[in-house]
Amino acid sequence: MPTATTTASPNIGKKPVSSPSGRLLSLDFMRGLIMVLLMLESTGLYGHLNEYAEGGPFHWFTIQFDHHPWHGLRFWDLIQPGFMFMAGTALALSLDKQWNNGVSWGQSFRKALKRSGWLFFWGVLDYAVRSHGLSFELWDVLTQLSFTLLVAFLIFRWSIKAQLAVSIGMLLLTELLYRGIHVPGFDQPFTDQHNFGNYIDTILMHKINKGGWVAINCIPTAAHTIWGAVTGKLLLSNKPSAVKIRYMIIGGLACLAAGFLLDTAGITPIIKRIATSSFVLASGGYCLLMLALCYWWIDLRNHRKHLQFFTVVGMNSIFIYLFFEIVGDRWFNGYITSIASGLLQIVSAPVFVQAILSSLCIFALEWGMCYFLYKKKIFFKL
């Protein structure tokens, strides 16, 4: 999430073809792709398409852009893991740059604390203002990220084996909490509204999320950010590029196999809304494979045409996320939709066409803001 500069370390062995700015473009592309997909979701586009396709042959495709209701995995369930994985990778590249420039660990620690504090603040603010008044909620991705990034930072100097051990420990802790602590009414590990995560929410926020999301998702999903940081270390190492790709593919396939094995064996179901260990493993595997593909295609094979459409968004990810979550959701979307729909009614456009074009207008204006900031070299960072 934080748009840290991704300058490669000078001690890399066989380097990929460098961009003029020295950035790892596969990371910029993936971060931008995730933000573009989130922007389109915030405009209501996927909802319109899903409503139109319901009952038809393409409904299986459109529902992939909505979270699975509980036990299962859809494409949209991979967006937040990718978001947090990329944050870990960016953290590794940022710390490498800081320490190569003589920044001390203490200075980096203070910066990490400040960043986590701001992420927590914006995450709470995103949910705070409601029509009925103020609300305190901890379900936003930014509040989760404030914790996972700090954990990844604190163990970053440890060996890769130790970092991986911590990530597995986070998953085992999650299993223990859900299975081992029996609170009346909240003693069903993988049942919506009756699990340990729901119980903790009643303590932290005095309420339960109707969608099944829980605040302690930050514990298992810390693995995503740690794995992203470990991958960043790998990309900065002096290993040949082919070896880096091989490690990412093997790691990705191993995580996928472990996650789906836990699910199919009936041990731990894949549930995104409470971030079960099987979900974290499976989604982390997809993240590793996606980064391996992008790194090979963009940074090694030097296929860089048309990347700017995504990178201009990814380089201001914190700005555009807060814009469509706060300003867009509460005012901008409705205002632009009223204008676009009103103009389309003049030419008697069908309601479905009005909805789709209105969503695309919102997206175009938001992308245009990111492009303006990019051209002016204005980048909002934490």
C-alpha angles and dihedrals in degrees: 000000000000107000096232118173109260102210111160120242117255091232095068113124113209101016126202117242103287125230119234089258093045092242126146096244096193088064092047090049095049093047090048092047091053092049093048090053090049091048091053090049091051091056091060093245096132092048091053092048093046092050092050094046096046111128092011134104093265097052091097087062100045093050088060086077092063129067118263108258091236130310110039143048132262132175093258090058088068096059099081093044088051089048092054095039091054090049089057093049091048089049091056093050092045094051091047090055093045095051093044087056093053100260111153125233090247092055090048090049093053089049091050091050091050092049093049090048092053092045090052091047095050092043092055092043091053090065098029104086114068133163090251094048138275123344133191112216134158102195099100119112090237093060089049090048092050088065100038095049092051091051091048091050095049093055097034095107092051120100117276090248091054092048092050089048090055091050092052088046089057090055093047090049089054091051090049094049095049097041104031106044113073115195116172108258092013102061100105105096100203103024119110115249092006105070135101093260090058089050092054089051090057087057097044100037106008091237144072125236110247090216093057098249116146133200095227089068082099089076100060095031089058082081090066092056093043091051089049090053091047089051089050089054089051092051090050094049126101092246117123114266092245090058092049090052091047093052092049093049094047091047092047094049092046092053092047092050093047094047097048092041091057089050100045092043089057093240101115121358121225104252118162096189092067095026098235117199091253090054093049091050095047095045091044089054091055090049092053093048092047093051091047090053094047093045091051096044100040109026100030103030091036097228099158107146118127094009093121092076088067103029095057087061096041092052090060098035096138092051097049094042092055091042097055093037097050111015097027097046095045103039122341099065094050093046095050092043091054091052096044095044092047092054092045091051088062089065092041095245114180116261092247091053090049091053095048095046092045090055091048091050090054090049093048092052092048092048088048090056090053091049091050091052090046093053091047089048092237111150123176111215138172 
